[in-house]
Amino acid sequence: MQPDLIESMNAISKDPFFMKAALWAQIVGFISGVLLSFYVFERKKGWKLGFGSRGFLRKGGEGLAWGAGLITLSGICIWLFGGILIVETHWSSSTAYEIGAGLLLFIGVALNEELFARGYLQGLLKHQYGVKTAVTVSTLIFAFLHSFNPGMWSSPIPFINLVLAGLLLGLSREFTDSLWMPVGLHFAWNFMQGCVFGFDVSGIEMSSLIKTTTQGADLISGGRFGAEGSVVTSFILVLGLIMIYNYYQTRSAIQRMGRAPAGHEGGHNHESI
């Protein structure tokens, strides 16, 4: 391949418009493919994708709160450790339009990736092999879906963080028996990271309310991959895993205590992880 052609292809792959257009193509293709496959091959087998209407507002709201809280904590810690410098806070009609476009994009990304990884893949594997296999495989596939994002393989940290994020989303799917929690968490994490705090989102540059620039070691700032390339985010994701696990285990125990006088434990039976 000619050097000029390679250089042109690299320039195109780094263009924000091209990356966003490619994301929309992936969103439409994945959602269509997943829904078609499920309704043709899987719907009659007894397992669900997870978009039930029962409690969807509460579960979606919890996801939004967890996602916004964790990425805000990560962004603040990266800033405190000197990984980013806040340049300005900027607002204009063009910024509002671009942030609105980013909001729609991240809704699509959250629906797309969660429907495929946690809805179809995790649901199918759980039906056939159990929860542990389902969460493990869907977590790894989710991480490898980002293989071609800019900066993905610049260090081991982006892959590690995507595995941790995938595990967090997979457990959220199991604890709530729904996709609404991981969809809300995924959306809030991406939107706040890119359109509010000004980080690149998995290597993709976004227009944002707060303009920042990276400084110091990429290990702290995340470099080209954004906050998800920072070791600070690794610790925040581990903290999030511990907090979410304890939160849902505690709530489950309280619910069981509330049902104790009846002499039995009703409700849905979940396989333990």
Secondary structure, 3 states (H helix, E strand, C coil): CCHHHHHHHHHHHCCHHHHHHHHHHHHHHHHHHHHHHHHHHHHHHCCCCCCCCCCHHHHHHHHHHHHHHHHHHHHHHHHHCCCEEEEEECCCHHHHHHHHHHHHHHHHHHHHHHHHHHHHHHHHHHHHHCHHHHHHHHHHHHHHCCCCCCCCCCCCHHHHHHHHHHHHHHHHHHHHCCCHHHHHHHHHHHHHHHHHCCCCECCECCCCCEEEEECCCHHHHCHHHEHHHCHHHHHHHHHHHHHHHHHHHHHHHHHHHHHHHHCCCCCCCCCCC
